[in-house]
Amino acid sequence: PQELRYVLPVFMQTARKLQQKYPNLIVYIPSCRKVFDVKFKIALDKYKVKGKIISQKDIEELKTYVYSLTKLALCKSGTVNMELALYNIPQIVGYRVSRVTAFIGKKLLNFKVKFISPVNLLLKKLIIPEFVQKEFKARNIYEKACKILDRKSEKAKIFKGYALLKKELGQEGVVKRAAEEIFNSLI
């Protein structure tokens, strides 16, 4: 609910602006729960964004197809960032929490991170553009999105970072190798 309240409206505003500039752009929203399908539909209508909601039951079946159409993803921080990177899909990460939550995290818990995307965290450098808290505004995301969509050099920077990420992760089976390393260190 917090992400729907603080993150979705900014992405919807950005999508509307992008569709004004790129009229053929269609937004695909993967939904992890049926209860969110309705909320996403309401958001598409409210912000007048042309889009389709992909229900949880259809995500796995349609993922490869949707990814093949995707020129840019706007997403929150999470495992989806790694998945998009492995599929070579440019992305912009955004996140905002309430002022109270931000205050508690920053002042009381002394929570400080340089990056929020797992891709950037793993590589310890900015590969994927991130907009957090005060910077998480439709205008900022829109401007960066246009650069990525219009300039090959912007996409090339991201793809170069993705290649570095893949090299860092190693060959297929990295999860199994990591689990074995953890297991062996416990013995």
ABEGO torsion letter per residue (X at the ends): XAAAAAAAAAAAAAAAAAAAABAABBBBBBBABAAAAAAAAAAAAAAGBBBBBBBAAAAAAAAAAAAAABABBBBBBEAAAAAAAAAGBBBBBBBBBBAAAAAAAAAAAGBBBABABAAAAAAGBBABBBBBEAABBAAAAAAAAAAAAABAAAAAAAAAAAAAAAAAAEBBGAAAAAAAAAAAAAX
